[in-house]
Amino acid sequence: MELGIVLLAGFFLPLFPLSMLFNGLFVRAGGPMLRALLILAWPQVGIVLVVEFMEEIPSWLPLWGTVTALMYAMRALALRDIGLWTAFIATSSWSLLWISVGYGVDTRYLALFAVGMSLPLILLVFLCRWLEARFGAAYLGLYGGLARSAPRFSAIVVMVILGIIATPVFPSFFALLLMIMNSMPANLFIVFAVGSVWLLWTWAAANLLQGLFSGSGRRAVGDLGHGYLLVNVISLLGLAVVGVYCSGAIE
């Protein structure tokens, strides 16, 4: 029974190769609403399974999760499809939650960490849809100079990406910091691996931003409406408030 729960939880807090299920579903989910729902609910199901049905967390599960996170972070470096980039970063982020699970992080913070990792990705899903509506696809290098032609869109994308790559004061920053602190000095591999994943996310984000914003930007594409801009700003501010609350998990 315990092995069955581990395998089932491994779909929702992704463990390779079980992680391929989420990525396959995400790619096949055409609309942004369904993709957003997947991103929001997927890790929460895994947390419920772990908290309610797993009495003990084997020591090898955080290691398996860390290796999975490294694999997907490395793969994200070469992706040009922004939708797939979103899915792979989501998988990489949620895989690291096994470290928090293994070190007994309070359930309320665990759920908030998952929300904090998911919400910026949800915002990116809808921003990706904005690109698809104007260009027919959301690929890096397909268009350039958006910083000039769509400054409001560009500013929000930058802030969303900062939330995704665990910049202070977003919840994912405190989640990763707590993982590193809990792993020291007993498991230096996890400490090094989490730092490496963090670096790879930043590298992948730099590639994404360069692919979106570099170029002359002579083509007029319009910009985000003020209402859409306000929704994104409020969401990011709310996420920052959650991040400040999550700082309480660090003693």
Secondary structure, DSSP 8 states (H G I E B T S, - for coil): -HHHHHHHHHHHTT-TTTTHHHHHHHHH--SHHHHHHHHHHHHHHHHHHHHHH-SS--THHHHHHHHHHHHHHHHHTT--BHHHHHHHHHHHHHHTHHHHHHTT--HHHHHHHHHHHHHHHHHHHHHHHHHHHHHSS-BTTSS--HHHH-HHHHHHHHHHHHHHTT-TTSHHHHHHHHHHHHHTTT-HHHHHHHHHHHHHHHHHHHHHHHHHH-S---S------HHHHHHHHHHHHHHHHHHHHHGGG--
